[in-house]
Amino acid sequence: MNCEDLWNIFRKNDITFFTGVPDSTFKSWMSFLNDMHGEGLTNIIACNECEAIAAAAGFHLASGKLGVAYMQNAGEGKIVNPITSLADPEVYSIPLLLLIGWRGEPGKSDEPQHKKMGRVTLPILETLEIPYRILPEDIDEAASVIAEMKKTALDNHAPAAIIIKKGTMEKYEARKECKTSYEMSREDAIKAIIDCLDGSEAIVSTTGKASRELFEYRVAKGDTPRDFYTVGSMGCCASIALGIALQKPDKKVFVFDGDGAVIMQMGALATTGHYKPKNFYHIVFDNQSYDSTGGQPTISDTINFEQVAVACGYVSAKTVETKEQLMSALDLMKVAEGPSMLIIKVNKGARKDLGRPTTTPIENKEAFMAFLEKD
């Protein structure tokens, strides 16, 4: 179905409030929501899925209407707390509609980080006693399912869910596309950083295309891949690096992070700033978008990461936009004490032929641990 038809169904059901974290399963719908924000509907780009549940709950408290929280099924695990301790009928009994993209659907090819969640997506909903339906591709059947789930949520005063399979939505060309015009791409910056380091550093890279670009450059250089590629667990790479830095105080630990991931788990900055590992170097590639799920915008254009990092206890933070500025900042960063942050403004997008790691996550883990044991 196309996005306009789906929107007409929601509008007829007086469902106009949407909030959540983008998912590639229905990236067209995410782009449509962004385009239509303020034109009959509200779309709140949430930092994480828990915030989305809370915002949808707040919308209901203020309006009495049904709000929608959208997410990839990876976020389904994250929302267990606010679902059971806020929206549940035994607590505040708040109706809301969950829109969940089904990555890792059994029988379908997908990445390792989606397989387990794909298998347990429906069982988790059943355990949480949340009624659900899978959204049909037929527009009339979809209208029936959405109306049914709305009624179920309102009648039960509790959450209900709609599952969206890959391929359900037609392609949609965004009108309000996030545009950037910086000198470097994220891949350009990653290559420049790797060439500037001496190879002794431990690198933990964030989920999505940054890890894929790092892996491919290691292979192109003839290096043995030895970095920790955080293929799932969005927002967690800085915390992984913190644990390593505290355990290996004599090894420099670099984080390759993204703006959306930092925003999702921004509390990690406070933890890092509190424990102040001197060997912790946090690099944030800021392209103002969720690049791996379709390029939907983040809210980083209104965030001053420098001020946030310093306020959380980082020793220093700096923002660069050009390769010359990057090289100068790296020279200073390599000899300075951490924790420090370097924000690199880069263009959104990636090569169309960008591959994925050819080694398994377990092989990557073992190679990384062997690399750390050398010191």
The 8 nearest C-alpha neighbors of each residue, nearest first, counted from 0:
[[1, 168, 169, 136, 138, 167, 2, 137],
 [0, 2, 169, 4, 3, 168, 5, 170],
 [1, 3, 5, 4, 28, 6, 31, 0],
 [2, 4, 6, 5, 1, 7, 31, 0],
 [5, 3, 7, 6, 2, 1, 8, 0],
 [6, 4, 2, 8, 7, 3, 9, 1],
 [5, 7, 3, 9, 8, 4, 10, 2],
 [8, 6, 10, 4, 5, 9, 11, 3],
 [9, 7, 5, 11, 6, 10, 142, 12],
 [8, 10, 14, 12, 6, 11, 7, 13],
 [9, 11, 13, 7, 12, 8, 14, 6],
 [12, 10, 8, 13, 9, 7, 14, 6],
 [11, 13, 9, 10, 14, 8, 146, 149],
 [14, 12, 10, 11, 15, 9, 64, 65],
 [15, 13, 9, 12, 10, 16, 65, 66],
 [14, 16, 40, 13, 10, 41, 17, 9],
 [17, 15, 41, 66, 40, 14, 67, 42],
 [18, 16, 67, 42, 41, 68, 66, 43],
 [19, 17, 43, 68, 51, 42, 44, 45],
 [18, 20, 69, 45, 51, 68, 44, 70],
 [19, 21, 70, 45, 47, 48, 44, 69],
 [22, 20, 70, 29, 292, 19, 23, 26],
 [23, 21, 71, 292, 24, 26, 70, 25],
 [22, 24, 292, 26, 25, 293, 21, 291],
 [25, 23, 165, 100, 22, 26, 164, 102],
 [24, 26, 23, 27, 28, 22, 168, 100],
 [27, 25, 23, 29, 28, 293, 22, 24],
 [28, 26, 171, 30, 29, 25, 170, 31],
 [27, 29, 31, 26, 30, 25, 2, 32],
 [28, 30, 26, 32, 27, 31, 21, 33],
 [31, 29, 33, 27, 28, 32, 173, 34],
 [30, 32, 28, 34, 33, 29, 35, 27],
 [33, 31, 35, 29, 34, 30, 36, 42],
 [32, 34, 30, 36, 31, 35, 29, 42],
 [35, 33, 31, 32, 175, 36, 174, 30],
 [34, 36, 38, 32, 33, 37, 31, 40],
 [37, 35, 41, 42, 33, 40, 38, 34],
 [36, 38, 40, 39, 41, 35, 42, 34],
 [39, 37, 35, 36, 40, 41, 34, 32],
 [38, 40, 37, 35, 15, 41, 36, 10],
 [39, 41, 15, 36, 38, 37, 16, 35],
 [40, 42, 16, 36, 37, 17, 15, 43],
 [43, 41, 17, 36, 18, 32, 16, 44],
 [42, 44, 18, 45, 17, 41, 19, 51],
 [45, 43, 19, 18, 42, 20, 46, 297],
 [44, 46, 19, 47, 51, 20, 43, 50],
 [47, 45, 263, 262, 50, 44, 20, 48],
 [48, 46, 263, 45, 50, 49, 20, 51],
 [47, 49, 51, 50, 74, 19, 78, 20],
 [50, 48, 78, 52, 51, 47, 53, 81],
 [49, 51, 53, 48, 52, 47, 54, 45],
 [50, 52, 48, 19, 54, 49, 53, 18],
 [53, 51, 55, 49, 50, 54, 68, 56],
 [52, 54, 56, 50, 51, 55, 57, 49],
 [53, 55, 57, 51, 56, 52, 50, 58],
 [56, 54, 66, 58, 52, 57, 53, 51],
 [57, 55, 53, 59, 54, 58, 52, 60],
 [56, 58, 54, 60, 59, 55, 53, 61],
 [57, 59, 55, 61, 56, 60, 62, 54],
 [60, 58, 63, 64, 62, 56, 57, 61],
 [59, 61, 57, 58, 62, 63, 56, 64],
 [60, 62, 58, 59, 63, 57, 64, 56],
 [63, 61, 59, 64, 60, 58, 65, 57],
 [62, 64, 59, 60, 61, 65, 58, 94],
 [65, 63, 59, 62, 66, 58, 14, 13],
 [64, 66, 95, 59, 14, 94, 67, 96],
 [65, 67, 55, 16, 95, 17, 96, 58],
 [66, 68, 96, 17, 97, 95, 16, 18],
 [69, 67, 97, 18, 19, 51, 52, 17],
 [70, 68, 98, 19, 97, 99, 18, 67],
 [71, 69, 99, 20, 19, 74, 22, 21],
 [70, 72, 100, 22, 73, 99, 74, 101],
 [71, 73, 75, 74, 100, 99, 101, 70],
 [74, 72, 71, 75, 76, 116, 77, 113],
 [75, 73, 77, 72, 76, 71, 48, 70],
 [74, 76, 72, 77, 73, 78, 79, 71],
 [77, 75, 74, 78, 79, 73, 72, 123],
 [76, 78, 74, 75, 79, 49, 48, 80],
 [77, 79, 49, 80, 75, 76, 81, 82],
 [78, 80, 82, 77, 76, 81, 83, 75],
 [79, 81, 83, 78, 82, 84, 77, 85],
 [82, 80, 85, 84, 83, 78, 79, 49],
 [81, 83, 86, 79, 80, 85, 84, 87],
 [82, 84, 87, 80, 81, 85, 79, 86],
 [85, 83, 81, 80, 82, 90, 87, 86],
 [86, 84, 81, 82, 91, 87, 83, 90],
 [85, 87, 93, 82, 92, 91, 83, 157],
 [86, 88, 92, 83, 90, 89, 85, 82],
 [92, 89, 87, 90, 157, 91, 86, 156],
 [90, 88, 87, 92, 91, 84, 86, 83],
 [89, 91, 87, 88, 92, 85, 84, 86],
 [92, 90, 86, 93, 85, 88, 87, 89],
 [88, 93, 91, 87, 86, 156, 157, 90],
 [92, 94, 86, 157, 156, 91, 56, 95],
 [95, 93, 157, 156, 158, 152, 153, 65],
 [96, 94, 158, 66, 65, 67, 152, 93],
 [95, 97, 67, 159, 160, 158, 66, 68],
 [98, 96, 160, 68, 67, 69, 161, 99],
 [97, 99, 69, 161, 160, 68, 162, 70],
 [100, 98, 162, 70, 71, 72, 69, 163],
 [101, 99, 71, 163, 24, 72, 162, 102],
 [100, 102, 164, 72, 163, 104, 99, 103],
 [103, 101, 104, 117, 113, 100, 72, 24],
 [104, 102, 117, 113, 114, 109, 105, 101],
 [103, 105, 117, 102, 107, 101, 106, 118],
 [106, 104, 107, 118, 103, 117, 114, 108],
 [105, 107, 104, 108, 103, 109, 118, 117],
 [108, 106, 105, 104, 109, 103, 102, 114],
 [109, 107, 106, 103, 110, 104, 105, 114],
 [110, 108, 103, 107, 113, 111, 114, 102],
 [109, 111, 112, 113, 114, 108, 103, 102],
 [112, 110, 113, 114, 109, 360, 115, 359],
 [111, 113, 231, 110, 114, 230, 115, 116],
 [114, 112, 103, 111, 116, 110, 117, 102],
 [113, 115, 103, 117, 111, 116, 112, 118],
 [116, 114, 118, 117, 113, 119, 112, 103],
 [117, 115, 119, 118, 113, 114, 120, 73],
 [116, 118, 103, 104, 114, 115, 120, 119],
 [119, 117, 115, 116, 120, 105, 114, 104],
 [118, 120, 122, 116, 121, 117, 123, 115],
 [121, 119, 117, 123, 116, 122, 118, 72],
 [120, 122, 124, 123, 119, 125, 118, 131],
 [123, 121, 125, 119, 124, 120, 126, 118],
 [124, 122, 126, 125, 121, 120, 119, 127],
 [123, 125, 127, 129, 121, 122, 126, 128],
 [124, 126, 128, 122, 123, 127, 129, 121],
 [127, 125, 123, 128, 124, 122, 129, 121],
 [126, 128, 124, 125, 129, 123, 83, 79],
 [129, 127, 125, 126, 124, 130, 123, 158],
 [128, 130, 124, 159, 127, 125, 158, 131],
 [131, 129, 159, 160, 128, 124, 132, 125],
 [132, 130, 160, 161, 159, 129, 133, 162],
 [131, 133, 161, 162, 134, 160, 144, 130],
 [134, 132, 162, 161, 163, 135, 131, 164],
 [133, 135, 163, 141, 162, 161, 132, 136],
 [136, 134, 141, 137, 140, 133, 138, 167],
 [137, 135, 167, 0, 138, 134, 141, 140],
 [138, 136, 140, 135, 139, 141, 0, 142],
 [137, 139, 141, 140, 142, 136, 0, 4],
 [140, 138, 142, 141, 137, 143, 135, 136],
 [139, 141, 143, 137, 142, 138, 135, 144],
 [142, 140, 138, 144, 135, 143, 139, 134],
 [143, 141, 139, 145, 140, 144, 8, 138],
 [142, 144, 140, 146, 141, 145, 147, 139],
 [145, 143, 147, 141, 146, 142, 148, 140],
 [146, 144, 148, 142, 147, 143, 149, 141],
 [145, 147, 149, 143, 144, 148, 142, 150],
 [148, 146, 144, 150, 145, 149, 143, 151],
 [147, 149, 151, 145, 150, 146, 152, 159],
 [150, 148, 146, 152, 151, 147, 145, 153],
 [149, 151, 147, 153, 148, 152, 154, 146],
 [150, 152, 148, 154, 149, 153, 155, 147],
 [153, 151, 94, 157, 149, 159, 155, 158],
 [152, 154, 156, 150, 155, 151, 94, 149],
 [155, 153, 151, 156, 152, 150, 157, 94],
 [156, 154, 157, 152, 153, 151, 94, 88],
 [157, 155, 94, 153, 92, 93, 154, 152],
 [156, 158, 94, 93, 152, 155, 92, 88],
 [159, 157, 95, 94, 152, 96, 129, 160],
 [160, 158, 96, 130, 152, 129, 131, 148],
 [161, 159, 97, 131, 96, 98, 130, 162],
 [160, 162, 98, 132, 131, 133, 97, 134],
 [163, 161, 133, 99, 134, 100, 98, 132],
 [164, 162, 100, 134, 101, 99, 133, 161],
 [165, 163, 101, 167, 100, 166, 162, 24],
 [164, 166, 24, 167, 163, 25, 101, 100],
 [165, 167, 168, 164, 24, 169, 25, 163],
 [166, 168, 136, 165, 164, 0, 163, 169],
 [169, 167, 0, 166, 1, 25, 170, 27],
 [170, 168, 1, 0, 171, 167, 27, 2],
 [171, 169, 27, 168, 172, 1, 26, 2],
 [170, 172, 27, 173, 169, 31, 2, 30],
 [171, 173, 174, 170, 27, 30, 31, 176],
 [174, 172, 30, 176, 175, 171, 31, 34],
 [173, 175, 176, 34, 172, 30, 31, 33],
 [176, 174, 34, 173, 177, 33, 30, 178],
 [175, 177, 173, 174, 178, 295, 296, 30],
 [178, 176, 296, 175, 179, 288, 295, 287],
 [179, 177, 176, 180, 347, 346, 287, 175],
 [180, 178, 346, 181, 347, 177, 286, 345],
 [181, 179, 346, 182, 178, 345, 183, 347],
 [180, 182, 345, 346, 183, 179, 320, 344],
 [181, 183, 321, 320, 180, 184, 345, 322],
 [184, 182, 345, 187, 181, 346, 188, 185],
 [183, 185, 346, 345, 187, 186, 188, 347],
 [184, 186, 188, 187, 345, 189, 284, 183],
 [185, 187, 189, 184, 188, 212, 190, 209],
 [188, 186, 184, 190, 185, 189, 183, 191],
 [187, 189, 191, 185, 186, 190, 192, 183],
 [190, 188, 186, 192, 191, 187, 185, 193],
 [191, 189, 193, 187, 188, 192, 194, 186],
 [192, 190, 188, 194, 189, 193, 195, 187],
 [193, 191, 195, 189, 194, 190, 188, 196],
 [194, 192, 190, 196, 195, 191, 189, 198],
 [193, 195, 191, 192, 196, 190, 197, 189],
 [194, 196, 192, 193, 191, 197, 329, 326],
 [195, 197, 193, 194, 198, 192, 200, 199],
 [198, 196, 199, 195, 200, 194, 193, 192],
 [199, 197, 200, 196, 193, 201, 194, 195],
 [198, 200, 197, 201, 250, 251, 196, 370],
 [199, 201, 251, 198, 252, 202, 250, 253],
 [202, 200, 252, 253, 251, 226, 199, 203],
 [201, 203, 253, 226, 254, 252, 200, 204],
 [202, 204, 227, 254, 226, 240, 255, 228],
 [205, 203, 255, 228, 210, 254, 229, 256],
 [204, 206, 256, 229, 236, 255, 210, 209],
 [205, 207, 230, 229, 231, 233, 210, 204],
 [208, 206, 291, 209, 210, 230, 205, 211],
 [207, 209, 211, 210, 212, 291, 206, 290],
 [208, 210, 212, 211, 207, 213, 205, 204],
 [211, 209, 213, 208, 204, 212, 228, 207],
 [210, 212, 208, 214, 355, 209, 213, 356],
 [213, 211, 209, 215, 210, 214, 208, 186],
 [212, 214, 210, 216, 211, 215, 209, 217],
 [215, 213, 211, 217, 212, 216, 210, 356],
 [216, 214, 218, 212, 217, 213, 219, 211],
 [217, 215, 219, 213, 218, 214, 220, 212],
 [216, 218, 222, 214, 220, 215, 219, 224],
 [217, 219, 221, 215, 216, 220, 222, 214],
 [218, 220, 216, 221, 217, 215, 222, 214],
 [221, 219, 217, 218, 222, 216, 215, 223],
 [220, 222, 218, 219, 217, 223, 216, 224],
 [223, 221, 217, 220, 218, 224, 219, 225],
 [222, 224, 225, 221, 217, 218, 366, 220],
 [225, 223, 217, 226, 222, 214, 218, 366],
 [224, 226, 367, 366, 223, 370, 227, 363],
 [225, 227, 202, 367, 224, 203, 228, 201],
 [226, 228, 203, 367, 229, 204, 202, 364],
 [229, 227, 204, 210, 230, 226, 203, 205],
 [228, 230, 206, 205, 231, 204, 227, 236],
 [229, 231, 206, 228, 207, 112, 232, 205],
 [232, 230, 112, 206, 229, 233, 207, 113],
 [233, 231, 235, 234, 229, 230, 206, 236],
 [234, 232, 235, 231, 206, 260, 205, 236],
 [233, 235, 260, 264, 263, 261, 236, 232],
 [236, 234, 238, 233, 237, 232, 239, 264],
 [235, 237, 239, 238, 205, 234, 240, 203],
 [238, 236, 240, 239, 235, 254, 241, 267],
 [237, 239, 241, 240, 235, 236, 267, 242],
 [240, 238, 236, 242, 237, 241, 235, 243],
 [239, 241, 237, 243, 238, 242, 244, 203],
 [242, 240, 238, 244, 243, 239, 237, 245],
 [241, 243, 239, 240, 245, 244, 246, 238],
 [242, 244, 240, 246, 241, 245, 247, 239],
 [245, 243, 241, 247, 246, 242, 248, 252],
 [244, 246, 242, 243, 248, 247, 241, 276],
 [245, 247, 243, 244, 248, 242, 241, 249],
 [246, 248, 244, 249, 245, 250, 243, 251],
 [249, 247, 244, 245, 250, 246, 278, 276],
 [248, 250, 247, 251, 278, 244, 374, 246],
 [251, 249, 248, 247, 252, 200, 278, 244],
 [250, 252, 278, 200, 201, 279, 253, 249],
 [253, 251, 201, 279, 200, 202, 278, 244],
 [252, 254, 202, 280, 281, 201, 279, 203],
 [253, 255, 281, 203, 282, 202, 204, 256],
 [256, 254, 204, 282, 205, 203, 283, 253],
 [255, 257, 283, 205, 254, 282, 284, 204],
 [258, 256, 284, 283, 260, 259, 285, 261],
 [257, 259, 285, 261, 260, 262, 283, 284],
 [260, 258, 262, 261, 257, 297, 289, 263],
 [259, 261, 234, 263, 257, 262, 258, 233],
 [262, 260, 258, 265, 263, 259, 264, 234],
 [261, 263, 265, 259, 260, 264, 46, 258],
 [262, 264, 46, 260, 47, 261, 234, 265],
 [265, 263, 234, 266, 261, 262, 267, 260],
 [264, 266, 262, 267, 261, 268, 263, 269],
 [265, 267, 268, 269, 264, 270, 263, 262],
 [266, 268, 270, 265, 269, 264, 271, 238],
 [269, 267, 271, 266, 270, 265, 272, 311],
 [268, 270, 311, 272, 266, 267, 271, 273],
 [269, 271, 267, 273, 272, 268, 274, 266],
 [272, 270, 268, 273, 274, 269, 275, 267],
 [273, 271, 312, 313, 275, 269, 311, 270],
 [272, 274, 270, 271, 275, 312, 269, 311],
 [273, 275, 271, 272, 276, 270, 245, 312],
 [276, 274, 272, 273, 338, 271, 277, 337],
 [277, 275, 278, 279, 338, 274, 337, 245],
 [276, 278, 337, 336, 338, 279, 275, 248],
 [277, 279, 251, 276, 337, 252, 244, 248],
 [280, 278, 338, 252, 337, 276, 277, 253],
 [281, 279, 253, 339, 338, 340, 337, 252],
 [280, 282, 340, 254, 253, 339, 341, 283],
 [283, 281, 341, 255, 254, 340, 342, 256],
 [284, 282, 256, 342, 257, 285, 343, 341],
 [283, 285, 257, 343, 256, 342, 344, 258],
 [284, 286, 258, 344, 287, 343, 345, 283],
 [285, 287, 347, 345, 346, 288, 344, 284],
 [288, 286, 297, 299, 285, 296, 300, 258],
 [289, 287, 296, 297, 294, 290, 295, 286],
 [290, 288, 294, 295, 291, 292, 259, 296],
 [289, 291, 294, 288, 293, 292, 348, 347],
 [290, 292, 207, 293, 289, 208, 294, 23],
 [293, 291, 23, 22, 290, 289, 294, 21],
 [294, 292, 290, 291, 295, 26, 23, 289],
 [293, 295, 290, 289, 288, 292, 296, 291],
 [294, 296, 289, 288, 293, 30, 297, 290],
 [297, 295, 288, 287, 177, 289, 294, 298],
 [296, 298, 288, 287, 299, 259, 289, 295],
 [297, 299, 300, 301, 296, 287, 302, 44],
 [298, 300, 302, 301, 287, 297, 258, 259],
 [299, 301, 298, 302, 287, 297, 303, 285],
 [302, 300, 299, 298, 303, 304, 297, 287],
 [303, 301, 299, 300, 304, 298, 307, 306],
 [302, 304, 305, 306, 307, 301, 299, 300],
 [303, 305, 307, 306, 302, 308, 342, 316],
 [306, 304, 316, 308, 303, 307, 317, 309],
 [305, 307, 309, 308, 304, 303, 310, 316],
 [306, 308, 304, 310, 305, 309, 311, 303],
 [309, 307, 311, 305, 313, 310, 306, 304],
 [308, 310, 313, 312, 306, 311, 307, 315],
 [309, 311, 307, 308, 312, 306, 313, 269],
 [312, 310, 269, 308, 272, 309, 313, 268],
 [313, 311, 272, 309, 310, 273, 314, 308],
 [312, 314, 309, 272, 338, 308, 315, 339],
 [315, 313, 339, 338, 337, 312, 309, 316],
 [314, 316, 339, 313, 309, 340, 317, 338],
 [317, 315, 340, 305, 339, 341, 309, 308],
 [316, 318, 341, 305, 342, 340, 319, 315],
 [319, 317, 342, 341, 343, 320, 316, 305],
 [320, 318, 343, 324, 325, 321, 342, 344],
 [319, 321, 344, 343, 181, 324, 182, 318],
 [322, 320, 324, 323, 182, 319, 325, 183],
 [321, 323, 325, 324, 326, 320, 183, 188],
 [322, 324, 326, 325, 321, 327, 320, 328],
 [323, 325, 321, 327, 322, 326, 319, 328],
 [324, 326, 322, 328, 323, 327, 319, 329],
 [327, 325, 329, 323, 328, 324, 322, 330],
 [326, 328, 324, 330, 325, 329, 323, 331],
 [327, 329, 325, 331, 330, 326, 332, 324],
 [330, 328, 332, 326, 331, 327, 333, 325],
 [329, 331, 327, 328, 333, 332, 326, 334],
 [332, 330, 328, 329, 333, 334, 335, 327],
 [331, 333, 329, 335, 334, 330, 328, 339],
 [334, 332, 330, 331, 335, 329, 336, 196],
 [335, 333, 332, 331, 336, 330, 329, 337],
 [336, 334, 332, 333, 331, 337, 339, 277],
 [337, 335, 277, 338, 278, 334, 339, 314],
 [338, 336, 277, 339, 279, 278, 314, 280],
 [337, 339, 279, 313, 277, 314, 280, 275],
 [338, 340, 337, 315, 280, 313, 314, 316],
 [339, 341, 316, 281, 282, 280, 315, 342],
 [340, 342, 282, 317, 316, 318, 283, 281],
 [341, 343, 318, 283, 282, 284, 317, 319],
 [344, 342, 284, 319, 285, 318, 320, 283],
 [343, 345, 285, 320, 286, 284, 319, 342],
 [346, 344, 184, 286, 183, 185, 181, 285],
 [347, 345, 184, 179, 286, 181, 180, 183],
 [346, 348, 286, 290, 345, 179, 288, 184],
 [347, 349, 290, 346, 350, 294, 184, 185],
 [350, 348, 351, 347, 353, 186, 208, 184],
 [349, 351, 353, 352, 348, 186, 354, 212],
 [352, 350, 353, 349, 354, 348, 208, 212],
 [351, 353, 350, 354, 349, 355, 212, 215],
 [354, 352, 350, 351, 355, 349, 212, 211],
 [355, 353, 352, 211, 356, 215, 212, 357],
 [354, 356, 211, 357, 353, 215, 214, 212],
 [357, 355, 358, 214, 211, 354, 359, 215],
 [358, 356, 355, 359, 354, 214, 215, 360],
 [357, 359, 356, 362, 363, 360, 361, 355],
 [358, 360, 362, 361, 363, 357, 356, 111],
 [361, 359, 363, 362, 364, 358, 111, 228],
 [360, 362, 364, 363, 359, 365, 358, 366],
 [361, 363, 359, 365, 364, 360, 358, 366],
 [364, 362, 360, 366, 361, 365, 367, 359],
 [365, 363, 361, 367, 362, 366, 360, 368],
 [364, 366, 368, 362, 367, 363, 369, 361],
 [367, 365, 369, 363, 364, 368, 225, 362],
 [368, 366, 225, 370, 364, 369, 365, 226],
 [367, 369, 371, 365, 370, 366, 364, 372],
 [368, 370, 372, 366, 367, 371, 365, 373],
 [369, 371, 367, 368, 372, 373, 366, 225],
 [372, 370, 368, 369, 373, 374, 367, 201],
 [373, 371, 369, 374, 370, 368, 367, 247],
 [372, 374, 371, 370, 369, 368, 199, 367],
 [373, 372, 371, 370, 250, 249, 247, 199]]
